[in-house]
Amino acid sequence: MNVADPAPGADSPKELFAPGCSITRTRRRRFFWAAWWTAAPRRRPFRPPDASAGGARSFEEAVAAAERAAGTPLLLLDSSWAQAWLRVIREQPPFPSTTPRSAAGAAARPEAPRPASARSVWSILGLPGRATELEIKQAHRRRALETHPDRGGDPAEFREVQRAYVEALRRAQRPPKRSR
């Protein structure tokens, strides 16, 4: 009878498992190993290794130490399992999630980037497309006085004028494009 065949009266076939070892490098250029020989490693819930240790000077030394601990040859597993066990030892989650770190942090961040202004910086300042720095500064002063909140203007519109001024100055100070 093949081991993979279901036993008489059994509902599912036996799960095949080969003992394995995961090895990763540490920050101190040593090798850390974690070995599973009684059951396969599992993500959820995380199954800790049957044995683990660190400090091996070489990869081969780590494999030999893991095989001595298991008493049998081991297959090499992905290094992410040893890294996950190191994180568990440091009291961190074994596999970092891709979701936000906390609900409070997620609520503090805006859900979508701010929409770009539909108007160009030149139309906000009331200038033609090509204006000198002096013209930009004069237009900014005029628009800032009109929109400043202390003078009865809208704060959002004033911020828009400020952003347009900074962008217009940046564009005016750019060197002209070279002709081909």
GUKE-160320 format. One record per residue (C-alpha): residue in three letters; x, y, z; residue number from 1; chain. Coordinates in Angstrom, 2 decimals, always signed. Layout:
N
SITE type      c1      c2      c3 seq mol
SITE  Ala       X       Y       Z NUM   A
...
//
This chain:
180
SITE type      c1      c2      c3 seq mol
SITE  Met   +0.00   +0.00   +0.00   1   A
SITE  Asn   +1.33   +3.43   -0.96   2   A
SITE  Val   +1.61   +5.96   +1.90   3   A
SITE  Ala   -0.26   +8.52   -0.19   4   A
SITE  Asp   -3.21   +6.15   -0.62   5   A
SITE  Pro   -6.00   +6.59   +1.91   6   A
SITE  Ala   -6.15   +4.04   +4.68   7   A
SITE  Pro   -9.21   +1.79   +4.64   8   A
SITE  Gly  -12.09   +3.70   +6.21   9   A
SITE  Ala  -10.22   +7.03   +6.21  10   A
SITE  Asp  -11.80  +10.13   +4.71  11   A
SITE  Ser   -8.61  +11.76   +3.39  12   A
SITE  Pro   -5.13  +10.67   +2.38  13   A
SITE  Lys   -2.30  +10.97   +4.88  14   A
SITE  Glu   -0.36  +14.16   +4.58  15   A
SITE  Leu   +3.21  +13.60   +3.48  16   A
SITE  Phe   +5.80  +15.65   +5.30  17   A
SITE  Ala   +9.55  +15.78   +4.96  18   A
SITE  Pro  +11.53  +17.25   +7.86  19   A
SITE  Gly  +12.87  +20.66   +6.93  20   A
SITE  Cys  +15.22  +23.38   +8.02  21   A
SITE  Ser  +15.17  +27.11   +7.30  22   A
SITE  Ile  +18.41  +29.12   +7.56  23   A
SITE  Thr  +18.89  +32.87   +7.45  24   A
SITE  Arg  +21.76  +35.30   +7.98  25   A
SITE  Thr  +21.68  +37.54  +11.02  26   A
SITE  Arg  +22.75  +41.17  +11.26  27   A
SITE  Arg  +26.03  +40.02  +12.77  28   A
SITE  Arg  +26.84  +37.84   +9.75  29   A
SITE  Arg  +26.10  +34.60  +11.56  30   A
SITE  Phe  +23.58  +31.96  +10.53  31   A
SITE  Phe  +20.34  +31.22  +12.41  32   A
SITE  Trp  +18.49  +27.97  +11.78  33   A
SITE  Ala  +15.03  +26.69  +12.63  34   A
SITE  Ala  +14.01  +23.07  +12.03  35   A
SITE  Trp  +10.65  +21.32  +11.81  36   A
SITE  Trp  +10.65  +17.52  +11.91  37   A
SITE  Thr   +7.38  +16.57  +13.64  38   A
SITE  Ala   +5.08  +18.64  +11.38  39   A
SITE  Ala   +5.35  +21.20   +8.61  40   A
SITE  Pro   +5.63  +24.91   +9.40  41   A
SITE  Arg   +2.35  +26.82   +9.16  42   A
SITE  Arg   +1.57  +30.51   +8.64  43   A
SITE  Arg   -1.79  +30.71  +10.47  44   A
SITE  Pro   -1.58  +29.97  +13.29  45   A
SITE  Phe   +2.19  +30.17  +13.19  46   A
SITE  Arg   +3.74  +26.83  +14.11  47   A
SITE  Pro   +7.03  +27.28  +15.96  48   A
SITE  Pro   +9.98  +25.09  +14.99  49   A
SITE  Asp  +10.88  +21.95  +16.91  50   A
SITE  Ala  +14.36  +23.40  +17.48  51   A
SITE  Ser  +16.31  +26.50  +16.57  52   A
SITE  Ala  +19.66  +28.10  +17.29  53   A
SITE  Gly  +21.93  +30.82  +16.03  54   A
SITE  Gly  +25.58  +31.68  +15.90  55   A
SITE  Ala  +26.80  +29.28  +13.23  56   A
SITE  Arg  +29.75  +30.72  +11.33  57   A
SITE  Ser  +28.81  +29.18   +8.00  58   A
SITE  Phe  +25.74  +27.91   +6.18  59   A
SITE  Glu  +27.11  +24.35   +6.24  60   A
SITE  Glu  +27.72  +24.55  +10.00  61   A
SITE  Ala  +24.09  +25.65  +10.50  62   A
SITE  Val  +22.80  +22.73   +8.39  63   A
SITE  Ala  +24.95  +20.27  +10.36  64   A
SITE  Ala  +23.72  +21.65  +13.70  65   A
SITE  Ala  +20.08  +21.43  +12.59  66   A
SITE  Glu  +20.51  +17.84  +11.36  67   A
SITE  Arg  +22.22  +16.88  +14.65  68   A
SITE  Ala  +19.27  +18.33  +16.59  69   A
SITE  Ala  +16.72  +16.54  +14.38  70   A
SITE  Gly  +18.66  +13.27  +14.18  71   A
SITE  Thr  +17.81  +13.00  +10.48  72   A
SITE  Pro  +18.73  +14.70   +7.19  73   A
SITE  Leu  +16.61  +17.81   +6.55  74   A
SITE  Leu  +15.32  +19.48   +3.40  75   A
SITE  Leu  +16.10  +23.16   +3.06  76   A
SITE  Leu  +13.08  +25.45   +3.38  77   A
SITE  Asp  +12.75  +29.07   +2.39  78   A
SITE  Ser  +14.69  +31.46   +4.67  79   A
SITE  Ser  +11.48  +33.40   +5.40  80   A
SITE  Trp  +10.50  +30.73   +7.96  81   A
SITE  Ala  +13.66  +31.31  +10.03  82   A
SITE  Gln  +13.14  +35.07   +9.71  83   A
SITE  Ala   +9.55  +34.65  +10.93  84   A
SITE  Trp  +10.75  +32.67  +13.96  85   A
SITE  Leu  +13.31  +35.40  +14.74  86   A
SITE  Arg  +10.49  +37.97  +14.68  87   A
SITE  Val   +8.40  +35.80  +17.04  88   A
SITE  Ile  +11.37  +35.57  +19.42  89   A
SITE  Arg  +11.50  +39.40  +19.38  90   A
SITE  Glu   +7.77  +39.45  +20.22  91   A
SITE  Gln   +6.76  +40.74  +16.78  92   A
SITE  Pro   +4.24  +39.22  +14.38  93   A
SITE  Pro   +5.84  +36.39  +12.35  94   A
SITE  Phe   +4.84  +37.74   +8.97  95   A
SITE  Pro   +4.41  +41.54   +8.76  96   A
SITE  Ser   +1.07  +42.41   +7.27  97   A
SITE  Thr   +0.57  +44.76   +4.34  98   A
SITE  Thr   -2.38  +46.46   +6.03  99   A
SITE  Pro   -1.92  +49.74   +7.93 100   A
SITE  Arg   -0.06  +49.36  +11.23 101   A
SITE  Ser   -2.97  +50.52  +13.35 102   A
SITE  Ala   -6.50  +51.70  +12.95 103   A
SITE  Ala   -5.55  +55.03  +14.55 104   A
SITE  Gly   -2.71  +55.53  +12.09 105   A
SITE  Ala   -4.98  +54.69   +9.18 106   A
SITE  Ala   -7.62  +57.16  +10.37 107   A
SITE  Ala   -5.06  +59.95  +10.72 108   A
SITE  Arg   -3.90  +59.64   +7.11 109   A
SITE  Pro   -6.06  +60.99   +4.31 110   A
SITE  Glu   -7.82  +58.22   +2.42 111   A
SITE  Ala   -7.00  +59.64   -1.00 112   A
SITE  Pro   -4.43  +62.12   -2.20 113   A
SITE  Arg   -5.59  +65.69   -2.42 114   A
SITE  Pro   -6.99  +66.44   -5.86 115   A
SITE  Ala   -4.82  +68.64   -8.00 116   A
SITE  Ser   -6.20  +72.07   -8.66 117   A
SITE  Ala   -8.20  +72.18  -11.86 118   A
SITE  Arg   -6.89  +75.69  -12.54 119   A
SITE  Ser   -3.35  +76.38  -13.70 120   A
SITE  Val   -0.91  +78.31  -11.52 121   A
SITE  Trp   -0.94  +81.12  -14.08 122   A
SITE  Ser   -4.72  +81.52  -14.03 123   A
SITE  Ile   -4.77  +81.50  -10.21 124   A
SITE  Leu   -2.26  +84.36  -10.17 125   A
SITE  Gly   -3.87  +86.07  -13.17 126   A
SITE  Leu   -0.73  +85.95  -15.32 127   A
SITE  Pro   +0.14  +84.91  -18.86 128   A
SITE  Gly   +2.09  +81.66  -19.33 129   A
SITE  Arg   +5.46  +83.39  -19.55 130   A
SITE  Ala   +6.00  +85.82  -16.69 131   A
SITE  Thr   +9.13  +87.15  -15.02 132   A
SITE  Glu   +9.90  +86.66  -11.34 133   A
SITE  Leu   +9.03  +90.30  -10.67 134   A
SITE  Glu   +5.62  +89.93  -12.36 135   A
SITE  Ile   +4.96  +86.72  -10.38 136   A
SITE  Lys   +5.80  +88.46   -7.08 137   A
SITE  Gln   +3.59  +91.44   -7.89 138   A
SITE  Ala   +0.67  +89.19   -8.89 139   A
SITE  His   +1.12  +87.13   -5.73 140   A
SITE  Arg   +1.04  +90.21   -3.51 141   A
SITE  Arg   -2.14  +91.45   -5.20 142   A
SITE  Arg   -3.91  +88.03   -4.99 143   A
SITE  Ala   -2.69  +87.43   -1.41 144   A
SITE  Leu   -4.24  +90.71   -0.27 145   A
SITE  Glu   -7.52  +89.76   -1.98 146   A
SITE  Thr   -7.73  +86.24   -0.53 147   A
SITE  His   -6.06  +86.57   +2.89 148   A
SITE  Pro   -8.32  +85.28   +5.70 149   A
SITE  Asp   -7.52  +88.32   +7.90 150   A
SITE  Arg   -9.03  +90.51   +5.19 151   A
SITE  Gly  -12.18  +88.43   +4.80 152   A
SITE  Gly  -10.85  +85.99   +2.19 153   A
SITE  Asp  -11.29  +82.25   +1.98 154   A
SITE  Pro   -8.47  +80.27   +3.72 155   A
SITE  Ala   -8.60  +77.48   +1.11 156   A
SITE  Glu   -8.31  +79.97   -1.74 157   A
SITE  Phe   -5.40  +81.71   +0.04 158   A
SITE  Arg   -3.55  +78.37   +0.38 159   A
SITE  Glu   -4.17  +77.76   -3.32 160   A
SITE  Val   -2.63  +81.18   -4.15 161   A
SITE  Gln   +0.39  +80.34   -1.96 162   A
SITE  Arg   +0.91  +76.98   -3.72 163   A
SITE  Ala   +0.51  +78.62   -7.12 164   A
SITE  Tyr   +3.09  +81.28   -6.19 165   A
SITE  Val   +5.69  +78.68   -5.13 166   A
SITE  Glu   +5.11  +76.61   -8.27 167   A
SITE  Ala   +5.20  +79.65  -10.59 168   A
SITE  Leu   +8.51  +80.81   -9.08 169   A
SITE  Arg   +9.94  +77.31   -9.46 170   A
SITE  Arg   +8.93  +77.24  -13.11 171   A
SITE  Ala  +10.27  +80.75  -13.76 172   A
SITE  Gln  +13.66  +79.89  -12.24 173   A
SITE  Arg  +14.06  +76.76  -14.36 174   A
SITE  Pro  +16.62  +77.10  -17.13 175   A
SITE  Pro  +15.00  +77.35  -20.58 176   A
SITE  Lys  +14.77  +74.20  -22.68 177   A
SITE  Arg  +17.53  +73.72  -25.21 178   A
SITE  Ser  +16.58  +73.86  -28.85 179   A
SITE  Arg  +17.37  +70.84  -30.96 180   A
//
